[in-house]
Amino acid sequence: MAPGRTGRVGIDPKEWNAGVPATASGAAHLLPVLSEEYAVKIAREWNVPASGSGYVTRFEVRRGFLENYNVQKAGGSAHLEYWIPAEEMAAFNEAIVGEIEVVAEFR
């Protein structure tokens, strides 16, 4: 997942284990992506130029929660993501299993 894409620019990654913060930009959707490669691309190519930093996070979400959403293809076949409405952020956070791990940071 590439945090800046969801408007989390400027939020300390150490705070994410309380759940995914509400989108700072007023975005309509949280867009968790399904591959680290796609997350790195978003963080490096979109978030860094737009905000000066980009993070790639890894976490697990209960299957029962995700079964309510279809996987969306955002461009190429490797660009797969869920579109979680912002108003469902609290339910999404409750469906996170374990900790949110920061696996890459770009500046």
Phi and psi in degrees as a GROMACS rama.xvg file:
@    title "Ramachandran Plot"
@    xaxis  label "Phi"
@    yaxis  label "Psi"
@TYPE xy
-104.612  102.826  ALA-2
-55.9267  -42.1363  PRO-3
-58.6907  -30.6995  GLY-4
-61.7873  -23.9083  ARG-5
-102.365  10.5186  THR-6
85.9906  20.6899  GLY-7
-93.5208  23.6652  ARG-8
-62.2647  133.201  VAL-9
87.6032  1.6081  GLY-10
-98.4259  130.625  ILE-11
-64.649  122.421  ASP-12
-57.293  -25.9269  PRO-13
-65.0844  -20.9686  LYS-14
-85.4775  -8.71282  GLU-15
-69.0856  -19.6728  TRP-16
-68.1562  -8.23334  ASN-17
-81.4209  -3.63361  ALA-18
123.777  171.174  GLY-19
-75.0293  124.632  VAL-20
-68.6423  155.158  PRO-21
-58.5508  148.771  ALA-22
-67.836  123.452  THR-23
-70.0673  -25.3944  ALA-24
-90.5199  0.922332  SER-25
74.6579  23.1912  GLY-26
-59.5859  148.635  ALA-27
-78.3096  -22.229  ALA-28
-139.042  149.625  HIS-29
-91.1668  135.845  LEU-30
-122.095  71.5446  LEU-31
-67.4271  130.449  PRO-32
-96.4887  161.059  VAL-33
-99.5838  -4.38873  LEU-34
-136.148  145.594  SER-35
-64.9259  -35.7561  GLU-36
-58.5453  -45.1746  GLU-37
-67.3532  -39.9802  TYR-38
-62.708  -41.3585  ALA-39
-62.7281  -43.2933  VAL-40
-59.054  -46.0912  LYS-41
-63.2228  -49.17  ILE-42
-60.8447  -46.1089  ALA-43
-77.1712  -46.3156  ARG-44
-90.1318  -24.3363  GLU-45
-110.544  -50.1784  TRP-46
-70.4181  -43.7917  ASN-47
-60.83  -49.9805  VAL-48
-63.1269  -33.8233  PRO-49
-78.985  -34.5126  ALA-50
-134.451  -5.50544  SER-51
93.0001  -9.89864  GLY-52
-154.739  158.146  SER-53
-152.274  140.342  GLY-54
-122.409  148.528  TYR-55
-114.391  126.173  VAL-56
-117.452  158.841  THR-57
-133.259  133.12  ARG-58
-160.703  164.063  PHE-59
-107.07  146.715  GLU-60
-127.381  138.171  VAL-61
-55.7318  132.402  ARG-62
-56.5405  -39.902  ARG-63
-58.6135  -33.4814  GLY-64
-71.8853  -48.3087  PHE-65
-67.385  -23.576  LEU-66
-63.0964  -13.7112  GLU-67
-81.7328  -3.99444  ASN-68
-129.841  149.295  TYR-69
-92.1135  145.535  ASN-70
-71.868  132.081  VAL-71
-105.675  142.949  GLN-72
-99.8193  117.373  LYS-73
-105.915  72.7576  ALA-74
105.244  -118.7  GLY-75
-71.1618  166.631  GLY-76
-64.4501  -20.8683  SER-77
-88.3837  -4.49343  ALA-78
-98.6796  75.5256  HIS-79
-106.935  138.091  LEU-80
-155.602  161.296  GLU-81
-97.2893  148.643  TYR-82
-111.362  100.754  TRP-83
-99.9828  117.806  ILE-84
-56.9819  139.143  PRO-85
-55.4981  -34.3396  ALA-86
-70.5061  -7.4401  GLU-87
-103.831  15.9676  GLU-88
-59.767  -41.964  MET-89
-62.3786  -42.8906  ALA-90
-65.9167  -38.428  ALA-91
-60.6095  -47.8463  PHE-92
-59.7962  -38.902  ASN-93
-67.6389  -24.2286  GLU-94
-85.7652  -7.85926  ALA-95
-71.0008  132.072  ILE-96
-107.22  122.059  VAL-97
80.5724  -158.366  GLY-98
-94.6289  158.068  GLU-99
-92.3833  121.208  ILE-100
-103.874  129.636  GLU-101
-85.8695  116.797  VAL-102
-104.489  -13.8836  VAL-103
-159.611  148.707  ALA-104
-135.952  135.378  GLU-105
-126.754  143.388  PHE-106
